């Protein structure tokens, strides 16, 4: 079974003004939707970043993949690597760790691999999770993802989520998300306010939701010294502290002095980072992300390595749509040692999607593994057309949280090891 055709459709959808250490989300989020069609007429779906430079690389790779065997995972990877070259690397948005050539190749390859797995599973009449070793759980827990945020984009109307710039606002946001989706763990995106203010917010969440696991992710905004101080202040409160400070060396310094595990999706983002991180005992929880770890199969290999060396697993989320949520759910369902609830931005998309409704739903804080073959989802072509038209007219071609923030705070600089 050969790859006959590949379609790549850029889309844009509304995004609230969510604050982070590099700035604030723009009004439009971008994604790339990939359709791979086999010579037997079976279509597989993938989803990835929507920045223009990434789309250009996807198109170059797609030209090399036509005619390759759908089952030819290694041949596909070699074609993609050749199309990217050896001197190209990008840092996706500043929130997913350092860029490298390996990471760029893996990010380009990932949506094609997911789409081919979708085709292979459909052809066999099984689920993608079955191709990954079989599900060990029939539903995958996700975490409420909290953000400091403005009431609405400047010049626009207030969105339904409202303002959250203090502990009271974050607790109200958590009550909304937990009430609507039943989440049983809570993560706060930090690195926005001074560390003591974020300590107060976490403590307010503990008081409002006693017994719920709590996480804090300041996206490397703190020094090791501040990270240790915050870690000690939140001793016994946090499930884990995620990327408080930059680099493996800094994380190792902090990990040796705090009680809770340190998690990362920034200092360990490719295979070459694993040996030094393990040797230095820098992290206790790895947040996998198939979008830049090279797809689902390569992510299962990383999971096996983590089990060997005693690292726990969760899953990172960037702003995404339903194809990504489906792929994440299949991967998490088939990964025995993924024992922490996964991150997801799905509630912030507020119903916007490119897949037909009904196959994926967060209920009781979890997503049930779809029953149908493949990913178990269908593309909604009318919705895809609407979101593609939004891409065509919105004027955004690259995610730039810092540039957007600087429109309103001209002196703003990304917060990296600044507190």
PyMOL commands that set and color helices and strands:
alter all, ss='L'
color gray80, all
select helices_A, chain A and resi 52-65+73-84+101-124+128-131+167-181+195-208+224-233+247-255+272-280+296-308+322-333+346-349+381-394+401-406
alter helices_A, ss='H'
color red, helices_A
select strands_A, chain A and resi 3-14+19-20+23-24+28-38+43-49+139-141+144-147+185-189+213-217+238-242+261-264+285-288+312-315+362-363+366-368
alter strands_A, ss='S'
color yellow, strands_A
deselect
rebuild
show_as cartoon
